[in-house]
């Protein structure tokens, strides 16, 4: 898989917007102004939010993920060469977590997912 695959998955999500808030070539995907996926400028990985620190630790211990530097412990990084179905699942899960935490008024403006 590749950065383009991650960007395609993210772009398909309702209300998703890409930015580069730190400059230098990051792909930061947000919904309602809140990040749900970040691909760094240098490392070949995508950072996503999990539902808890325990889930993040389980994914790290099981092997498909590693600790996402500079992020809360509930975030993990997946290598860009992970299977597309794993990337899609983790990105969509992260999106759902962030979307669900948005104010209700904002949530209702987004298309169903």
Secondary structure, 3 states (H helix, E strand, C coil): CCHHHHHHHHHCCCCEEEECCCCCCCEEEEECCEEEEEECCCCCEEEEECCCHHHHHHHHHHCCCEECCCCCCCEEEEECCCCHHHHHHHHHHHHHHHHHHCCHHHHCCCCCC
